[in-house]
Amino acid sequence: MPQITTVIFDMYETLVENPPGMGKSSFSKIIEQQSLNTSVDNLWGNWIRAETEFQNTRLNPDLPFQSYFSAWKSGFELSFSTLDLDGDPQAATEQFFRDVSRRAPYPETNDAIVEVQKRWTTAVLSNADDGFLLPNLELLEVGFETVITSEQAQIYKPRPELFELILTQLGVSPDETAYVGDRQLEDVFGSTNAGMHAVWVNRNETPVNPALPTPVHQISSLLALPKILASGLAS
C-alpha cells in the first residue's frame, strides 16, 4: 500500500465552479459593452466552433502550443467575422478572462483543503493560462506549495510530460502522489498514465466512459478526500 505524501489538484470544476454554459453570462456582458447587434446564442454558437477545434487539436505534438487566450481570441475573431460584427476580439477575450478568473470555490473547497493540508503537501496542476488561474487562486482561503499551468509548461493534460514536470518540481515520486480532478480523460487517465493515484471528483454522477480507465477512487465531494487519502488509496 503506497504512503501518500502529496496531493495535486486540478482547478476548474474541482476546486472552483465552472459549469458548462457559464461563459454565456460573459458573452452577454461583451455584447452590451461593445453594442453588438447579435444574440448571446449566436455569438456563443460561432465562438464554440473555434473552442471545439482548439480542444480537439491541442494535444497534437506536431502543432505549436496555443494558449487559452489565443484560442479564445480566435473564437471571437471567427464569431465577429461570421456574424459581420464590428467587435473587438482582444477586448472580448480580456473580459472573458476577467470573468473566468473570478469563479467561486465550491462550498466545501476551503474546509476540505485545510484538512488535507494538515497531513499532506498540496499543489495545483491545471490546463489553464496564468492570466485567469492565478487571480482565481487568490479568491481561495488556502494556498498551495506549487502551482503549474499548461501555459507555463507549454503542454496540456493528459500528456504525461505535464504530470512529470510537477512531480520533478515537488521532488516526489508518482507512487506517493494523488491527483484529484473532475475529468476522466485529462485527470484520471492522465495522472494514472503518469503512475499517480487518481481520485475522480464526480459531483454530477457522470457515467464512466468505458473507453477510458475506470477510476479506482471516486468521490462526490472534496470533504470525502481526507478519509480516502488516510486509507492509503488501496487498489
SULNORUR-V545358 format. One record per residue. N is the residue number from 0. PSI is psi as a letter, one per 40 degrees, with the letter a starting at -180 (* if undefined). NEAR is the number of other C-alpha atoms within 12 Angstrom. D_CENTER is the distance of its C-alpha to the mean C-alpha in Angstrom with 2 decimals. Layout:
n | psi | near | d_center
N | PSI | NEAR | D_CENTER
N | PSI | NEAR | D_CENTER
This chain:
n | psi | near | d_center
0 | h | 13 | 28.97
1 | i | 21 | 26.41
2 | h | 23 | 26.36
3 | h | 31 | 22.80
4 | d | 31 | 22.59
5 | h | 38 | 18.92
6 | h | 47 | 15.73
7 | h | 43 | 12.33
8 | i | 48 | 9.30
9 | i | 44 | 5.60
10 | c | 43 | 4.79
11 | h | 36 | 4.10
12 | e | 33 | 6.90
13 | d | 42 | 7.64
14 | d | 40 | 9.14
15 | i | 32 | 9.20
16 | h | 26 | 10.20
17 | f | 24 | 9.01
18 | i | 19 | 11.41
19 | h | 11 | 12.61
20 | e | 16 | 15.23
21 | d | 20 | 14.37
22 | e | 32 | 14.43
23 | d | 25 | 18.07
24 | d | 23 | 19.13
25 | d | 29 | 18.21
26 | d | 39 | 20.24
27 | d | 27 | 23.12
28 | d | 24 | 23.12
29 | d | 34 | 23.15
30 | d | 32 | 26.01
31 | d | 18 | 27.96
32 | d | 16 | 27.47
33 | e | 21 | 28.58
34 | f | 17 | 31.14
35 | h | 24 | 29.92
36 | g | 19 | 32.10
37 | i | 25 | 29.57
38 | i | 22 | 27.65
39 | d | 26 | 24.00
40 | d | 20 | 23.96
41 | d | 25 | 25.66
42 | d | 37 | 23.39
43 | d | 32 | 20.22
44 | d | 25 | 21.83
45 | d | 28 | 22.62
46 | d | 33 | 19.39
47 | d | 29 | 17.35
48 | d | 23 | 19.60
49 | d | 27 | 18.33
50 | d | 28 | 14.65
51 | d | 19 | 15.57
52 | d | 20 | 17.52
53 | d | 27 | 14.74
54 | d | 23 | 12.50
55 | d | 14 | 15.74
56 | e | 19 | 16.90
57 | e | 29 | 14.23
58 | e | 25 | 14.93
59 | h | 18 | 18.62
60 | e | 14 | 19.98
61 | e | 9 | 22.92
62 | i | 13 | 21.12
63 | i | 15 | 20.32
64 | h | 23 | 16.82
65 | h | 30 | 15.59
66 | i | 28 | 13.25
67 | d | 35 | 11.34
68 | d | 30 | 14.38
69 | d | 27 | 16.76
70 | d | 31 | 15.37
71 | d | 36 | 15.21
72 | d | 30 | 18.61
73 | d | 29 | 19.97
74 | d | 33 | 19.06
75 | d | 40 | 21.08
76 | d | 30 | 23.82
77 | d | 29 | 24.11
78 | d | 35 | 24.22
79 | d | 30 | 26.80
80 | d | 18 | 28.87
81 | d | 21 | 28.91
82 | e | 23 | 29.79
83 | f | 17 | 32.19
84 | i | 22 | 30.72
85 | g | 20 | 31.52
86 | i | 28 | 28.05
87 | g | 25 | 26.36
88 | d | 30 | 23.09
89 | d | 22 | 22.42
90 | d | 23 | 22.96
91 | d | 37 | 20.94
92 | d | 31 | 17.84
93 | d | 25 | 18.48
94 | d | 31 | 18.79
95 | d | 32 | 15.56
96 | d | 32 | 13.84
97 | d | 25 | 15.86
98 | d | 27 | 14.89
99 | d | 38 | 11.09
100 | e | 31 | 11.90
101 | f | 27 | 13.82
102 | h | 31 | 11.68
103 | i | 29 | 13.67
104 | i | 28 | 12.98
105 | i | 27 | 14.04
106 | d | 18 | 17.77
107 | e | 23 | 17.73
108 | d | 32 | 14.93
109 | d | 26 | 17.37
110 | d | 23 | 20.17
111 | d | 28 | 18.31
112 | d | 36 | 16.98
113 | d | 23 | 20.54
114 | d | 24 | 21.97
115 | d | 34 | 19.81
116 | e | 24 | 20.68
117 | d | 18 | 24.33
118 | e | 20 | 24.36
119 | i | 26 | 21.42
120 | i | 29 | 19.79
121 | i | 34 | 16.14
122 | i | 36 | 13.40
123 | h | 39 | 9.73
124 | h | 49 | 8.11
125 | i | 45 | 4.77
126 | h | 39 | 4.83
127 | i | 36 | 6.10
128 | i | 34 | 9.76
129 | d | 28 | 11.73
130 | d | 27 | 13.31
131 | d | 31 | 10.89
132 | d | 36 | 8.83
133 | d | 30 | 12.19
134 | d | 20 | 14.10
135 | d | 30 | 11.72
136 | d | 37 | 12.13
137 | e | 19 | 15.80
138 | e | 22 | 15.87
139 | i | 28 | 15.46
140 | e | 20 | 18.77
141 | i | 24 | 17.73
142 | i | 23 | 16.97
143 | i | 29 | 15.72
144 | d | 21 | 17.90
145 | h | 25 | 15.54
146 | h | 33 | 12.35
147 | h | 37 | 11.30
148 | i | 34 | 9.06
149 | d | 35 | 9.48
150 | d | 28 | 11.92
151 | d | 25 | 13.94
152 | e | 28 | 14.26
153 | f | 27 | 14.73
154 | i | 34 | 13.13
155 | i | 38 | 10.14
156 | i | 39 | 9.28
157 | e | 33 | 11.31
158 | h | 28 | 14.09
159 | d | 27 | 15.74
160 | d | 23 | 16.55
161 | d | 33 | 13.18
162 | d | 47 | 13.66
163 | d | 29 | 17.28
164 | d | 29 | 16.71
165 | d | 37 | 15.22
166 | d | 35 | 17.91
167 | d | 16 | 20.47
168 | d | 19 | 19.51
169 | e | 27 | 19.67
170 | f | 17 | 22.83
171 | i | 26 | 22.12
172 | i | 25 | 22.59
173 | d | 32 | 20.21
174 | d | 26 | 22.66
175 | e | 28 | 22.32
176 | h | 38 | 18.55
177 | i | 49 | 16.31
178 | h | 51 | 12.64
179 | h | 50 | 11.04
180 | i | 45 | 8.19
181 | e | 41 | 8.45
182 | h | 39 | 8.80
183 | d | 35 | 12.20
184 | c | 27 | 11.92
185 | d | 33 | 8.93
186 | d | 44 | 9.14
187 | d | 40 | 12.77
188 | d | 35 | 14.48
189 | d | 39 | 12.85
190 | d | 44 | 13.66
191 | d | 35 | 16.90
192 | d | 27 | 17.95
193 | e | 29 | 17.67
194 | e | 24 | 19.93
195 | i | 35 | 17.72
196 | h | 42 | 17.96
197 | h | 46 | 15.11
198 | h | 42 | 14.70
199 | h | 43 | 13.24
200 | h | 36 | 12.40
201 | g | 26 | 14.12
202 | d | 23 | 15.08
203 | e | 17 | 16.53
204 | f | 15 | 18.50
205 | h | 16 | 16.94
206 | i | 16 | 19.51
207 | h | 21 | 18.97
208 | h | 15 | 18.93
209 | e | 11 | 22.10
210 | e | 11 | 21.30
211 | i | 20 | 18.59
212 | h | 22 | 19.29
213 | h | 22 | 20.02
214 | h | 34 | 18.03
215 | d | 23 | 20.71
216 | h | 31 | 19.11
217 | h | 33 | 17.69
218 | i | 27 | 17.39
219 | e | 23 | 17.14
220 | i | 30 | 16.74
221 | e | 37 | 15.69
222 | d | 25 | 19.39
223 | e | 27 | 20.28
224 | d | 39 | 18.45
225 | d | 29 | 21.28
226 | d | 19 | 23.85
227 | d | 27 | 22.38
228 | d | 37 | 21.61
229 | d | 23 | 25.23
230 | e | 16 | 26.40
231 | e | 24 | 25.28
232 | f | 29 | 23.01
233 | h | 20 | 26.09
234 | * | 16 | 25.69
